[in-house]
Amino acid sequence: MTDDYDVHADGPGAPGGREPNGNEPERSDSLRTFGAVAQAFRERAGLTQEQLAPKTGYAVSTIAAIEQGRRFPPRRFIERAEEELDAFNALRKAARYLSRQPGLAAWFRQWAKLEAQAVSLCTYESRLVPGLLQTETYTRTLFENRIPPLSDEEIEAQLTARLERQRLLSERPNTAFSFILEEQLFLRRTGGAEVMRELIDHVLRLATLRNVETQVVPLAREIHAGMDGPMQLLETPENQWFGYCEGQESGQFVSGLKTISVLQMRYAKLRSQALTPEDSAGLLERLRGAL
């Protein structure tokens, strides 16, 4: 599903980070193509990289790296370049095809491909709000506090990848998304009170979508079926089920029928132990009011 992606699909090192062996994210034809298109519009406008830099707010070296296909274009660069170069919306459209595959950790790519086609997607998370539900400021907070630290370029690449991945919620209205979240995720106040208020508002807004169901496991629930950790399940158009579980520096793709059955039983039990979607929304609204 998440956030996604380097070390974690949805965690602080998720989308767009390094491969397990420490190599930078792979370059792709889509990055080179976007760079060539951006360069062509810049030259059409009669601007040098030095002249475009102050208009977009990005350094000449950043623009050069984007045009050469060596880095992901930040979303703000895309918007500013689109306006300054009068690019007929071409840059925005080209950017849609950049981040689904580049920037994904090797072990997450198989899951990401299935996720983009799934008819149902179930996520239980106890560490961080899942990537699909994150706001840009919450995500940026996670990336900026990653250990070991990420460069500015890596942060922008990961942020771009995660925001692109979130399009699944709007682009797949016939996919049923279920999220079960621990109350503690919102009590930690990651990024501060303002970031958390924005995040809660965002989660509440997404929960009103017909294809999105969000439930919260309250702290009052002393024990539940998710004690073994986060998990994700998805169903393909062929009605096959797969699972995905993450650790600190690895991800496990699950296809064995026996393990899938266990995860499905646990998720079903969690659904009954969590608050209803309506009561979950009420709890989130109270948490927001207390910030």
N, C-alpha and C positions, 0 to 999 in steps of 0.2 A: 504494500500500500504506500506518508509519511510518509513525511515529513520526506529524497529523499533523494543508495546514497552512501556516503563515506562509511563511517564505522557503523552507524545505525540508520535504519530506514527513517526513523522518526526522531531519533535522539539528537543531542547537540552536535554530533559529527555527521549527521545524515547526509542530505543531498550534496553531491558535487565535491566530495573531498578526495583524499588520496586513496590509492589502492592499498591492499594489505602489505605489499612489498615496499611502500613508501613512494612509488612513482606518482607523478602528477596525473590528473585525469586525462584520459586519452583525447587527442584531437580528433575531429571528425570532419567529414565532408560538409556537414551542415554548418559548422563553424566557419569553415573556409568560404563557403558560399555566401553566408551572411556578411562576412568581412568584405568580400568582393562587391556585393551589392551596396554596402555602406560606402565603400570607396568610390564606386561609380557615381552615386548620388552626390557625394562631396565634390568630386571633380566636375560634375554637371553644374553644381552651384558656383563653381569657380573659386573654391576655398582650398587652402592648404590645411594640413593637419594642425599647424600652428594657429591658423585663423579660426578653425573650428573649435579648438580647445576651450577658449574662454566662453564661447557661445553655449557649450554643453556643460561646462563646469568640470571637465575631466582633463587630465594631463595629456600632453602630446604622446608620451610613451604608452598611455592606456589606449588611445585612439589607434596608434600604430599596431599594438598587440591585437586589438579587435579586428582591424582590417586584414591582418595576416592570419587570422583564425587561431591565434594562440591563447585567447581568453574569452570567457563568456561575457557578452555585453550586459552590463547592469541595466536593470529595467529603466532607471532614470535616464541613462544614456540613450536608450532606444527612444524614449518619449521626446527628449530634447533634440536629438538628431532628426527625428521624424518631422518636428516642427521647423527646425532651422534649415533643413535641406529640402523641405516641401516634397517629401518622398512618396506621396500618394498612398500612404498607409502600407507601403511595401515592407518597410522595416518591421513594423508591428506584426505583420502576417508571417514574415520569414522567421521572426523570433519564436513563433509558436512551435517550430519544429527543432529547436535547438537542444532542449534540456531533458527530454524524456530518457534518452540513453546515455549521452555523455554526462559524467558527474555521478553516475550510479556506481556504487561499489559492486565488484564482480559478483559477489554472492547474492546481491539483491536484484540483479538484472532479470533473472528468470521470474522472480516474483512480480517485478514491475510490469513485465510483459503480460502476465496473466491478470494482474490487477486492472490493467487498462481495458480488459475485455470481460471482466467478471460480471455476473448477474446478481451476485450478493457478496458483500464484504463485511466481515465482522472483526472488530478490534477491541481488545481489552488492554488497558494501559494503567500502570501504577507508578511510573517514573516521571513521565512528561506528558503534556497534552499532545495527542497524536499529530503528526505533521499535517494531515489533511484538515485539521481544525485550527491550526496555529495562525496567528496574525503575523504580519511582517515584523513588527517591533518585538514580539515574543521570540520569533525565530532568530532575529538578529542578536538578541540578548544571548541566546544559547550559543550561537556561533562565535560571538565576540569573547565569550568566556570559556571557550574550548581549551582543553589541555591535551597535548601541547598546543600553543597558540597558532591560529591560522593567519595567513597574510590577508591584506585587504582584498586582494584579487581572489583568494580562495573563498573568503566570506561572501563576496558578491556572486561567485559562481554557484555556491551552495544555496544561497538565497534565491537566485534565479531558478534553480532546479526545483526547489521546494514549491515556490509559488506557481510554477508551471504545473507541477503534479497536482496541485489543489484544484485545477480545472476539471478533474474527474467528477467532482461533486455536481458541477453545473452541466458538463458535457454528457454525462451518463444519467439522465433522469429516470431511466428504467432500471438502474442498478440500485438495489436495496443496501444502504449503508447503516450498519449498527455499531455504535460506540458505547462501551462501558468504561467509565472513568472513575478513579478513586477521588473522593472529596479532597484528600490531602493535596492533590495537584493544584487546587485553587487556593488553598490555605498557605502555601509556601510563598506566594506573592513574588514569583520569579520576575525580575525586572522592575519591581516596585509596584506600588498601588495603582498608578495610572495605567501601566502596561497590563496589569491583571484585570482592571475594570474593562479595558478595551477587549481583552481576550474573552472575558465572560460574556460581554455583549455580542461578540462575534459567534461564540458557541451557541448562545441562545438564538441568534438569528438563523444560523445554519440548521438548528433543530426544528425550525418551522417548515423546512423543505419537506415535501411529501415523501421523498425517498431517503430521508435521514432520520434515524432514531438515536437519541442520546439518553443514556441512563447513568446515574451516579451511585456509586457504592458509598454509603455514609460511614463516617468514623464509628458510628454506633454499632455497625455490623462488625462484631468482634472477630468473626472467622467466616471465610467464604471459600468458594471453589477456585478462586484465582490466586491462592497463596503461593503457588509454584512460579508465578511471574507472568509477565505480559505474553499475549499470544494474538495471532491473527489467523483468520480462516477466510477462504474465498471459494465460491462456486463458479465454475466455468459455464459457458453457454451449452456445453455438452453434459452438464450436471455432474462434473467431476469436482471433488473437493481437494484443496491443498491447504497447507498451513505454513506459518512462518514464525519463528521465534528468534529473539536476538539476545546476544550477550555483549560484553564490553567491547570485544574486538572481533566479533564474528556474528554471522547469522546462519540459522539452520532452516533450510527449505525442507518441508515435511510432505511426503507423498504416500508413506506407508498407511494402508487402510486401518491397521490397528491403532496407530498413533493418532490418526485423524479422528477415529471414533472416540478416543479418550478426550481429545481437545473439544470435540463437539459436545460431549457430555458435560464437560466443565463449563463451557460457554453457556449452554442451556441452563445449567444450575445457577450460574452467575446472573443471568437475566432475571431469574426468579428472586434472587437475593438482593439485587440492586433496586433502587427506587423506580417507580414507574416513570415514563417520560414526563408526565405532568408534574409529579412530585419532585423530579430531578430539576425541572425548570424552576420550580418554587424555591428549592434549596439554593440554586445558583443565584437567583435574584436576591435572596437574603445575604448570601456571601458577598455579593457586589455591594449591597447597601451597607455592609459592615466595613468596607474598605475606606 
